[in-house]
Amino acid sequence: MRWSKTFIPTLKEVPSDAEIPSHQLMLRAGLIRQVMAGVYTYLPLGLRALQKAQAIIREEMEKADAVEIQMPSLTPQELYHRTNRIEAFGNILMKFEITRRDSRVPLALGPTHEEVVTDLIARHITSYRQLPLIVYQMTTKFRNEERPRFGVLRTSEFLMKDAYSFGTSLEQLNEAYQKMYDAYCRIFTRCGLEYLPVEAESGPIGGDGSHEFMIPAGNGEDKIVYCKASGYAANLERAETGRKSPEIKTADGAGELKKVSTPNVSSIEAVAKFLKVQPTQVVKTLIYVADGTPVAVLVRGDHEANEGKIRRALGASAVELADVKTIEKVTGAPVGFAGPVGLTARVIADHDVPSIKDAVVGGNEADMHYTGVNVGRDYQLETTYDLRNAVAGDPCPKSGEPMEFVHGIEVGHVFKLGTKYSKALDALFVDENEQRHPMIMGCYGIGVNRIIAGLAETRYDEKGLIWPMTVAPYEVLLVPLNIGDADTMQLAEKVYAELRSQGVDVLMDDRDARPGFKLNDADLIGIPLRVVIGGKGLKEGIVECKLRTAAEPEKVPVAQAVAHVLKKIAQEKGKLAA
């Protein structure tokens, strides 16, 4: 392609409304333009990068035995009612009605396609002999983002690859899950992304199988708990800690148990301030309902309880905070005054709780707290659990080394769904004994736009973008310095034609512009390999070849230019393939 024949509107200045590097650079390099908040047009460079990422995804999906289909964006609201997600989506779901003949038909623009694909499979797969099956698509999704921001990282419409597996057993689900996990690792590696597979919270359906694929980035909206020593990574909802259950005994020199008046003081911060102690001295007592039974959960005052961990510790299917009436019934006190002393409900505690000597806890009475509370004497525990969100410095569950927090951009998610959708939408199969069962499902998503935005957010310097060879809009940028010079253009046209004949994706900057202007644009758009023809080099019989990441160009004899370019392309692609 010739620059003069395509559309690359580069910008010198940083747009005032662009908040983060990826947004700024994608605008400046002419990849995208905003139509409205959360809606963007992809211009030729951006679209080419997007299409190359799609091609990699398709290749890896095919290797993983996934079959491509295309589902509609227009979906009947009735499907979401059947799975009880019409309320769960809330305002995110773009709903509307159309008139057909004399009837009003309620529709929605698909935010995701679990309902549509499950309904499809339910109509056509009936026997265990037809399973397992993995289908996938790449299509535009629609979500009414209340606060679209960060360019194409959070938008109202976006391109997603979503795959769905259907099987007869957990073994088939696990096999499909591993196939998709491995395929995702290959996809993101080939795309040139630095990524972390992060353990994620999956909920009670489908077991513990859930991983997010995160791009570590300072502007990432997700918080990741990470250990450099072991490579362990998990999102905050899921992150385990390497803490162990301490010895549960009353501390030596324990103080006197006292009940003190704390009028109108119920929050941890207010109690600590009123009693002149640190929040670390306070034990927070939270009343949950686990499968219909109230349970008291103890965590240190400066920590946050983790519902997923609580659910797993209790072996419960569902856990939620108790309502006001339940709290009052269990504790005999208003919200904010619960404590373990004298409590008749089951009590479980985080690992850090027993080591708090002379703790402050709720008094199970309005406006009252206990001080001098010690385990073993004032309340009993059989053991402790990891029940709170991880904090920086917690020991890694694998290495024992301190963990840290890093921010990340989610680019993919693999998830074991179980039978939630197959039960709701009657996706059943008949086994070898003529018995009917719901299919066991998994879902696997990639935000294709986020691959491009993630690269822009993490691969750049002060001059512009730095594309990996595999996803770059073009592999080579050919720059004749002076298009008015016949010798320069004759050689440029010859090299251009030979590269194209070898299957090289090449862009020739044939604009009548100053060399400095062209070279600045070259760095801005970030094409991996630049070939400059003209000037003193032409007189010396050489061209200058420069990788975008190299400090200086290489001087290559004209006769070897094409072979040199082909070798560099192969080397760069080989690095990512390895």
C-alpha positions as CSV (number, residue, x, y, z in Angstrom):
1,M,0.0,0.0,0.0
2,R,1.1,3.6,-0.7
3,W,0.7,6.2,2.0
4,S,-0.8,8.6,-0.6
5,K,-3.6,6.0,-1.4
6,T,-4.7,5.2,2.2
7,F,-6.0,7.2,5.1
8,I,-3.6,7.9,8.0
9,P,-4.5,11.1,9.7
10,T,-1.6,11.5,12.2
11,L,-1.6,14.2,14.9
12,K,1.3,16.1,16.3
13,E,-0.4,17.2,19.6
14,V,-1.8,15.0,22.3
15,P,-5.7,15.2,22.2
16,S,-6.9,17.0,25.4
17,D,-9.6,14.4,26.1
18,A,-7.3,11.4,25.9
19,E,-6.5,10.2,29.4
20,I,-4.0,7.3,29.1
21,P,-1.1,6.5,26.7
22,S,-3.0,3.9,24.6
23,H,-5.8,6.4,23.9
24,Q,-3.5,9.2,23.1
25,L,-1.3,7.1,20.8
26,M,-4.1,5.4,19.0
27,L,-5.6,8.8,18.2
28,R,-2.2,10.4,17.3
29,A,-1.1,7.5,15.1
30,G,-4.4,7.6,13.2
31,L,-5.8,4.2,14.3
32,I,-9.1,5.4,15.6
33,R,-11.5,8.3,15.7
34,Q,-14.3,8.9,18.2
35,V,-17.9,9.1,16.9
36,M,-19.4,9.6,20.4
37,A,-18.6,8.6,24.0
38,G,-17.8,4.9,23.9
39,V,-18.1,4.5,20.2
40,Y,-15.1,4.6,17.8
41,T,-14.4,4.2,14.1
42,Y,-11.3,2.1,13.2
43,L,-9.3,3.7,10.5
44,P,-7.1,1.7,8.1
45,L,-4.1,1.2,10.5
46,G,-6.2,0.3,13.4
47,L,-8.4,-2.1,11.4
48,R,-5.4,-3.9,9.9
49,A,-4.0,-4.5,13.4
50,L,-7.4,-5.7,14.6
51,Q,-7.7,-8.1,11.6
52,K,-4.2,-9.5,12.2
53,A,-5.1,-10.3,15.8
54,Q,-8.3,-11.9,14.6
55,A,-6.3,-14.1,12.1
56,I,-4.1,-15.3,15.0
57,I,-7.1,-16.1,17.1
58,R,-8.8,-18.0,14.3
59,E,-5.6,-20.1,13.7
60,E,-5.3,-21.0,17.3
61,M,-9.1,-21.7,17.7
62,E,-8.9,-24.1,14.8
63,K,-5.9,-25.9,16.4
64,A,-8.0,-26.3,19.5
65,D,-10.8,-27.9,17.5
66,A,-13.2,-25.0,17.9
67,V,-15.7,-24.4,15.1
68,E,-16.6,-20.9,14.0
69,I,-20.2,-19.7,13.8
70,Q,-21.8,-16.3,13.6
71,M,-24.6,-15.4,16.0
72,P,-26.8,-12.3,15.6
73,S,-26.5,-9.0,17.5
74,L,-30.3,-8.7,17.6
75,T,-31.5,-11.1,20.3
76,P,-35.0,-11.7,21.8
77,Q,-35.4,-10.4,25.4
78,E,-37.3,-13.6,26.2
79,L,-34.0,-15.6,26.3
80,Y,-32.7,-13.3,29.1
81,H,-35.9,-13.7,31.0
82,R,-35.5,-17.5,30.9
83,T,-32.1,-17.3,32.5
84,N,-33.1,-14.5,35.0
85,R,-30.4,-12.2,33.5
86,I,-32.7,-9.4,32.3
87,E,-32.7,-7.9,35.8
88,A,-29.0,-8.8,36.5
89,F,-27.9,-6.9,33.4
90,G,-29.9,-3.9,34.4
91,N,-29.1,-0.8,32.4
92,I,-26.1,-2.4,30.7
93,L,-28.5,-4.4,28.4
94,M,-29.5,-2.2,25.4
95,K,-33.2,-3.0,25.2
96,F,-35.7,-1.7,22.7
97,E,-38.9,-2.7,20.9
98,I,-39.8,-2.9,17.2
99,T,-43.2,-3.2,15.5
100,R,-43.9,-6.2,13.4
101,R,-47.3,-6.1,11.9
102,D,-49.5,-5.2,14.8
103,S,-47.2,-6.5,17.6
104,R,-44.4,-5.0,19.6
105,V,-41.4,-7.3,19.7
106,P,-38.9,-6.7,22.7
107,L,-35.3,-7.1,21.6
108,A,-31.8,-6.5,23.0
109,L,-28.4,-6.0,21.4
110,G,-26.3,-8.9,22.6
111,P,-23.9,-8.0,25.4
112,T,-22.7,-11.7,25.4
113,H,-24.1,-14.8,23.8
114,E,-24.5,-17.6,26.4
115,E,-28.3,-17.6,26.0
116,V,-28.2,-17.5,22.2
117,V,-25.7,-20.3,21.8
118,T,-27.3,-22.5,24.4
119,D,-30.6,-22.1,22.7
120,L,-29.0,-23.1,19.4
121,I,-27.3,-26.2,20.8
122,A,-30.5,-27.2,22.7
123,R,-32.4,-27.3,19.4
124,H,-29.8,-29.5,17.5
125,I,-27.7,-31.6,19.9
126,T,-29.6,-34.4,21.7
127,S,-27.2,-37.3,22.1
128,Y,-24.0,-37.9,24.1
129,R,-22.5,-39.1,20.8
130,Q,-22.6,-35.6,19.4
131,L,-20.5,-34.2,22.3
132,P,-18.1,-32.7,23.2
133,L,-18.4,-29.6,21.0
134,I,-16.7,-26.2,21.1
135,V,-18.1,-23.3,19.0
136,Y,-16.8,-19.8,18.8
137,Q,-17.4,-16.5,17.0
138,M,-15.9,-13.0,16.7
139,T,-18.6,-10.4,16.6
140,T,-19.5,-7.0,18.0
141,K,-21.0,-6.9,21.5
142,F,-23.1,-4.0,22.9
143,R,-23.1,-2.8,26.5
144,N,-24.5,0.5,27.8
145,E,-21.4,1.6,29.7
146,E,-22.3,4.4,32.1
147,R,-18.8,5.8,32.1
148,P,-17.0,4.9,28.8
149,R,-13.4,5.9,29.1
150,F,-9.8,5.1,28.3
151,G,-10.3,5.0,24.5
152,V,-11.3,1.5,23.3
153,L,-10.6,-0.1,26.6
154,R,-14.1,0.6,27.9
155,T,-16.7,1.2,25.2
156,S,-20.4,0.7,24.4
157,E,-19.6,-1.6,21.5
158,F,-16.6,-3.8,21.1
159,L,-15.3,-6.8,19.2
160,M,-15.1,-10.0,21.2
161,K,-14.1,-13.6,20.5
162,D,-16.4,-15.8,22.6
163,A,-16.2,-19.6,22.6
164,Y,-18.5,-22.0,24.3
165,S,-17.9,-25.7,25.1
166,F,-20.6,-28.3,25.6
167,G,-19.9,-31.7,27.2
168,T,-21.4,-34.6,29.0
169,S,-19.0,-34.7,32.0
170,L,-16.6,-32.7,34.1
171,E,-13.8,-34.6,32.4
172,Q,-15.0,-33.2,29.0
173,L,-15.4,-29.7,30.5
174,N,-11.8,-29.9,32.0
175,E,-10.4,-31.0,28.7
176,A,-12.1,-28.1,26.8
177,Y,-11.0,-25.7,29.5
178,Q,-7.4,-26.7,29.2
179,K,-7.5,-26.5,25.4
180,M,-8.8,-23.0,25.6
181,Y,-6.4,-22.0,28.3
182,D,-3.4,-23.3,26.2
183,A,-4.8,-21.6,23.1
184,Y,-5.1,-18.3,24.9
185,C,-1.5,-18.5,26.0
186,R,-0.4,-19.1,22.4
187,I,-2.6,-16.3,21.1
188,F,-1.4,-13.6,23.5
189,T,2.3,-14.7,23.1
190,R,2.0,-14.6,19.3
191,C,0.4,-11.1,19.6
192,G,3.4,-9.9,21.5
193,L,1.6,-9.2,24.7
194,E,3.2,-9.5,28.1
195,Y,0.4,-11.2,30.1
196,L,-0.4,-13.0,33.3
197,P,-2.8,-15.8,33.7
198,V,-4.6,-14.8,36.9
199,E,-6.7,-17.1,39.1
200,A,-10.2,-15.6,39.2
201,E,-13.3,-16.2,41.3
202,S,-15.8,-18.5,39.5
203,G,-18.6,-18.7,42.0
204,P,-20.3,-21.9,43.1
205,I,-21.2,-23.2,39.6
206,G,-18.6,-25.1,37.6
207,G,-16.0,-25.6,40.3
208,D,-12.9,-23.5,40.8
209,G,-11.9,-23.2,37.2
210,S,-11.7,-19.6,36.2
211,H,-8.7,-17.6,34.9
212,E,-8.4,-14.0,33.6
213,F,-5.6,-13.1,31.3
214,M,-4.2,-9.7,32.4
215,I,-1.8,-7.3,30.8
216,P,0.2,-5.7,33.6
217,A,-0.2,-1.9,33.1
218,G,-0.1,1.1,35.4
219,N,-3.5,2.3,34.1
220,G,-5.2,-1.1,34.3
221,E,-8.5,-1.0,36.1
222,D,-8.1,-4.4,37.8
223,K,-5.9,-5.1,40.8
224,I,-3.8,-8.2,40.7
225,V,-2.0,-9.9,43.6
226,Y,1.3,-11.1,42.3
227,C,4.4,-13.0,43.5
228,K,7.5,-12.5,41.4
229,A,9.3,-15.4,43.0
230,S,6.7,-18.1,42.0
231,G,4.7,-16.4,39.3
232,Y,1.5,-16.8,41.3
233,A,-1.1,-14.3,40.2
234,A,-4.8,-13.9,41.2
235,N,-7.4,-11.2,41.2
236,L,-8.3,-9.6,44.5
237,E,-11.5,-11.7,44.7
238,R,-9.7,-15.0,44.3
239,A,-6.2,-14.4,45.8
240,E,-5.2,-16.8,48.5
241,T,-2.5,-16.1,51.1
242,G,0.1,-18.3,52.5
243,R,-0.8,-17.6,56.1
244,K,-1.3,-20.6,58.3
245,S,-3.7,-21.3,61.2
246,P,-2.1,-20.0,64.4
247,E,-2.1,-21.8,67.7
248,I,-5.5,-21.0,69.2
249,K,-4.9,-20.2,72.9
250,T,-5.5,-17.3,75.3
251,A,-2.6,-14.9,75.3
252,D,-0.3,-14.7,78.3
253,G,-1.2,-11.7,80.4
254,A,-4.6,-11.3,78.9
255,G,-6.5,-8.2,80.2
256,E,-9.8,-8.0,81.9
257,L,-13.0,-8.5,79.9
258,K,-15.1,-5.3,80.1
259,K,-18.3,-4.2,78.6
260,V,-18.1,-0.5,77.8
261,S,-20.7,2.1,76.5
262,T,-20.1,3.3,72.9
263,P,-23.1,5.5,72.2
264,N,-23.9,6.0,68.5
265,V,-20.5,4.4,67.6
266,S,-20.8,1.4,65.2
267,S,-18.2,1.7,62.4
268,I,-14.7,0.2,62.9
269,E,-13.1,3.7,62.4
270,A,-15.4,5.3,64.9
271,V,-15.0,2.6,67.5
272,A,-11.2,2.7,67.2
273,K,-11.2,6.5,67.6
274,F,-13.7,6.5,70.5
275,L,-11.8,3.8,72.5
276,K,-8.4,5.2,71.4
277,V,-7.1,2.0,69.8
278,Q,-5.9,1.1,66.3
279,P,-8.3,-0.7,63.8
280,T,-5.9,-3.6,64.0
281,Q,-7.1,-4.1,67.7
282,V,-10.7,-4.4,66.7
283,V,-12.4,-7.6,65.5
284,K,-15.1,-7.1,62.9
285,T,-18.0,-9.5,63.3
286,L,-20.0,-9.9,60.1
287,I,-23.2,-11.9,60.0
288,Y,-23.7,-13.9,56.8
289,V,-26.4,-16.4,55.7
290,A,-24.9,-19.5,54.2
291,D,-27.4,-21.8,52.4
292,G,-30.1,-20.3,54.7
293,T,-28.1,-20.6,58.0
294,P,-26.7,-17.6,59.8
295,V,-22.9,-17.6,60.4
296,A,-20.7,-15.1,62.2
297,V,-17.4,-14.3,60.4
298,L,-14.6,-12.6,62.3
299,V,-11.9,-10.6,60.5
300,R,-9.5,-7.9,61.7
301,G,-10.9,-4.4,61.7
302,D,-8.6,-3.1,59.0
303,H,-9.3,-6.1,56.7
304,E,-12.0,-6.8,54.2
305,A,-13.9,-10.1,54.3
306,N,-13.9,-12.2,51.0
307,E,-17.3,-13.8,50.3
308,G,-15.8,-16.4,47.9
309,K,-13.4,-17.6,50.6
310,I,-16.2,-17.6,53.2
311,R,-18.3,-19.7,50.9
312,R,-15.6,-22.2,50.2
313,A,-14.6,-22.4,53.9
314,L,-18.2,-23.2,54.8
315,G,-18.7,-25.6,51.9
316,A,-21.8,-23.6,51.0
317,S,-23.5,-23.1,47.6
318,A,-24.5,-19.5,48.3
319,V,-23.4,-16.9,50.8
320,E,-24.7,-13.4,51.3
321,L,-24.6,-10.7,54.1
322,A,-27.6,-11.1,56.4
323,D,-30.4,-8.6,56.3
324,V,-31.1,-6.3,59.3
325,K,-33.8,-8.6,60.8
326,T,-31.6,-11.6,60.7
327,I,-28.7,-9.7,62.3
328,E,-31.0,-8.4,65.1
329,K,-32.3,-12.0,65.6
330,V,-28.9,-13.6,65.8
331,T,-27.1,-10.9,67.9
332,G,-29.9,-9.2,69.8
333,A,-28.5,-5.9,68.7
334,P,-28.7,-3.4,65.8
335,V,-26.3,-3.5,62.9
336,G,-22.7,-2.5,64.0
337,F,-22.7,-4.1,67.5
338,A,-22.2,-7.8,66.7
339,G,-19.5,-9.7,68.5
340,P,-18.4,-13.3,69.2
341,V,-18.8,-13.2,73.0
342,G,-21.8,-15.2,74.0
343,L,-23.0,-15.6,70.4
344,T,-25.0,-18.8,69.8
345,A,-24.6,-18.9,66.0
346,R,-21.6,-20.7,64.4
347,V,-18.5,-18.6,64.5
348,I,-15.6,-18.8,62.0
349,A,-12.5,-16.6,62.0
350,D,-9.7,-15.4,59.7
351,H,-6.2,-16.6,60.5
352,D,-5.2,-13.2,61.9
353,V,-8.0,-13.0,64.5
354,P,-6.7,-15.3,67.4
355,S,-3.4,-13.4,67.7
356,I,-5.2,-10.2,68.6
357,K,-4.7,-9.8,72.3
358,D,-7.3,-7.8,74.3
359,A,-9.4,-7.2,71.3
360,V,-12.4,-4.9,70.9
361,V,-15.6,-6.5,69.7
362,G,-19.2,-5.7,69.5
363,G,-21.2,-6.2,72.7
364,N,-24.3,-7.8,71.1
365,E,-26.2,-4.9,72.6
366,A,-27.0,-1.5,71.3
367,D,-24.3,1.1,71.9
368,M,-22.1,-1.4,73.7
369,H,-18.7,-3.0,73.0
370,Y,-16.4,-5.4,74.8
371,T,-12.7,-4.7,75.5
372,G,-10.1,-7.1,76.7
373,V,-11.5,-9.9,74.5
374,N,-9.3,-13.0,74.1
375,V,-9.8,-16.2,72.2
376,G,-10.1,-19.4,74.3
377,R,-11.4,-17.5,77.3
378,D,-14.1,-15.2,76.0
379,Y,-15.0,-17.1,72.8
380,Q,-14.0,-20.4,71.2
381,L,-12.6,-21.3,67.8
382,E,-11.7,-24.8,66.6
383,T,-9.6,-23.6,63.7
384,T,-9.2,-20.6,61.4
385,Y,-9.4,-19.9,57.7
386,D,-8.2,-17.6,55.0
387,L,-11.3,-15.4,54.9
388,R,-10.1,-11.9,53.8
389,N,-8.9,-10.1,50.8
390,A,-5.1,-10.3,50.4
391,V,-3.0,-7.2,51.2
392,A,0.4,-6.2,49.9
393,G,3.1,-8.1,51.9
394,D,1.0,-11.2,52.5
395,P,3.0,-14.4,52.0
396,C,2.5,-16.2,48.6
397,P,0.7,-19.5,48.9
398,K,3.3,-21.1,46.7
399,S,6.6,-19.5,47.6
400,G,5.9,-17.9,51.0
401,E,7.5,-14.7,49.7
402,P,5.8,-11.3,50.1
403,M,3.2,-10.6,47.4
404,E,2.6,-7.2,45.8
405,F,-0.2,-5.5,43.9
406,V,0.0,-4.7,40.2
407,H,-2.7,-3.2,38.0
408,G,-3.8,-5.0,34.9
409,I,-6.0,-4.8,31.8
410,E,-8.2,-7.8,31.4
411,V,-7.8,-9.2,27.8
412,G,-9.3,-12.7,28.2
413,H,-11.3,-14.9,30.5
414,V,-11.8,-18.7,30.6
415,F,-14.6,-19.8,32.8
416,K,-16.4,-23.1,33.8
417,L,-20.1,-22.4,33.6
418,G,-21.5,-25.8,34.6
419,T,-25.2,-26.3,34.0
420,K,-26.7,-22.8,34.8
421,Y,-27.6,-22.1,31.2
422,S,-28.3,-25.6,30.0
423,K,-30.8,-26.2,32.7
424,A,-32.6,-22.8,32.1
425,L,-32.7,-23.3,28.3
426,D,-33.3,-27.1,28.2
427,A,-30.0,-28.0,26.6
428,L,-30.2,-31.7,27.4
429,F,-28.5,-34.8,26.1
430,V,-29.5,-38.4,26.3
431,D,-26.8,-40.7,27.7
432,E,-26.0,-44.4,26.8
433,N,-28.7,-45.5,29.3
434,E,-31.4,-43.3,27.7
435,Q,-31.3,-40.9,30.6
436,R,-31.5,-37.1,30.0
437,H,-29.0,-34.7,31.6
438,P,-28.1,-31.0,31.2
439,M,-25.0,-30.3,29.2
440,I,-22.0,-29.1,31.1
441,M,-20.7,-25.8,29.7
442,G,-17.7,-23.5,29.7
443,C,-17.2,-20.1,28.2
444,Y,-14.1,-18.4,26.9
445,G,-13.8,-14.8,25.9
446,I,-11.2,-12.5,24.4
447,G,-11.5,-8.7,24.0
448,V,-10.0,-8.3,20.5
449,N,-10.0,-4.5,20.8
450,R,-8.2,-4.9,24.1
451,I,-5.3,-6.8,22.5
452,I,-4.6,-3.7,20.3
453,A,-5.2,-1.2,23.1
454,G,-3.1,-3.3,25.5
455,L,-0.2,-3.3,23.1
456,A,-0.6,0.5,22.7
457,E,-0.6,0.9,26.4
458,T,2.5,-1.2,27.1
459,R,4.6,-0.9,23.9
460,Y,5.6,2.7,23.2
461,D,8.3,5.3,23.8
462,E,8.5,9.1,23.6
463,K,8.3,8.9,19.8
464,G,5.3,6.7,19.4
465,L,4.0,3.1,19.1
466,I,6.2,0.0,19.0
467,W,4.3,-2.8,17.2
468,P,5.2,-6.5,17.4
469,M,5.8,-7.9,13.9
470,T,2.8,-10.2,14.1
471,V,0.1,-7.6,14.7
472,A,1.6,-4.5,13.2
473,P,-0.6,-2.9,10.6
474,Y,2.3,-3.3,8.2
475,E,5.5,-5.3,8.7
476,V,7.7,-2.8,6.7
477,L,7.6,0.9,6.1
478,L,9.5,1.9,3.0
479,V,10.6,5.6,3.1
480,P,12.0,7.2,-0.1
481,L,13.4,10.4,1.3
482,N,12.9,12.5,-1.9
483,I,10.1,11.4,-4.2
484,G,11.3,14.0,-6.7
485,D,14.6,12.2,-7.3
486,A,14.3,9.7,-10.1
487,D,17.0,7.3,-8.9
488,T,15.5,7.2,-5.4
489,M,12.0,6.4,-6.7
490,Q,13.3,3.8,-9.2
491,L,15.0,1.9,-6.4
492,A,12.1,2.4,-4.0
493,E,9.6,1.0,-6.6
494,K,11.9,-2.0,-7.3
495,V,12.3,-2.8,-3.5
496,Y,8.5,-2.2,-3.0
497,A,7.6,-4.6,-5.8
498,E,10.1,-7.3,-4.7
499,L,8.9,-7.2,-1.1
500,R,5.3,-7.5,-2.1
501,S,6.1,-10.4,-4.4
502,Q,7.6,-12.1,-1.4
503,G,4.4,-11.7,0.6
504,V,5.7,-8.9,2.8
505,D,3.1,-6.5,4.2
506,V,4.7,-3.2,3.1
507,L,3.6,0.5,3.3
508,M,5.5,2.9,1.1
509,D,5.6,6.5,2.3
510,D,5.3,8.2,-1.1
511,R,4.3,11.6,0.2
512,D,6.0,14.7,-1.0
513,A,7.2,15.8,2.5
514,R,10.4,16.6,4.3
515,P,12.5,13.6,5.5
516,G,12.2,14.7,9.1
517,F,8.4,14.8,8.9
518,K,8.3,11.3,7.3
519,L,10.6,9.8,9.9
520,N,8.7,11.3,12.8
521,D,5.5,9.8,11.4
522,A,7.3,6.5,11.0
523,D,8.2,6.4,14.6
524,L,4.7,7.5,15.7
525,I,2.8,4.8,13.8
526,G,5.4,2.2,15.0
527,I,5.9,-0.1,12.0
528,P,8.5,-2.7,13.2
529,L,11.0,-2.4,10.3
530,R,11.8,0.8,8.5
531,V,13.7,0.9,5.2
532,V,15.0,4.3,4.2
533,I,16.2,5.0,0.6
534,G,17.9,8.1,-0.7
535,G,20.4,10.8,0.4
536,K,24.0,9.9,0.9
537,G,23.2,6.2,1.3
538,L,21.9,5.9,-2.3
539,K,25.2,7.3,-3.6
540,E,27.1,4.8,-1.5
541,G,24.9,1.9,-2.8
542,I,23.2,1.2,0.5
543,V,19.8,1.5,2.2
544,E,19.2,2.0,5.9
545,C,17.2,-0.7,7.7
546,K,16.1,0.0,11.2
547,L,14.0,-2.0,13.6
548,R,11.7,0.3,15.6
549,T,13.4,-0.8,18.8
550,A,17.0,-0.4,17.6
551,A,19.1,2.6,18.6
552,E,20.7,2.9,15.1
553,P,19.9,1.8,11.6
554,E,21.9,-0.9,9.8
555,K,23.5,0.0,6.4
556,V,22.7,-2.7,3.9
557,P,24.0,-3.0,0.3
558,V,21.2,-2.3,-2.2
559,A,21.5,-5.8,-3.7
560,Q,21.0,-7.4,-0.3
561,A,18.1,-5.2,0.9
562,V,15.2,-7.5,0.2
563,A,17.0,-10.6,1.6
564,H,17.9,-8.6,4.7
565,V,14.3,-7.5,5.3
566,L,13.0,-11.0,4.9
567,K,15.5,-12.3,7.4
568,K,14.6,-9.6,9.9
569,I,10.9,-10.3,9.6
570,A,11.4,-14.0,10.1
571,Q,13.6,-13.4,13.2
572,E,11.1,-11.1,14.8
573,K,8.2,-13.5,14.2
574,G,10.3,-16.3,15.4
575,K,10.9,-14.6,18.7
576,L,7.2,-14.5,19.3
577,A,6.5,-18.0,18.1
578,A,9.1,-19.3,20.5
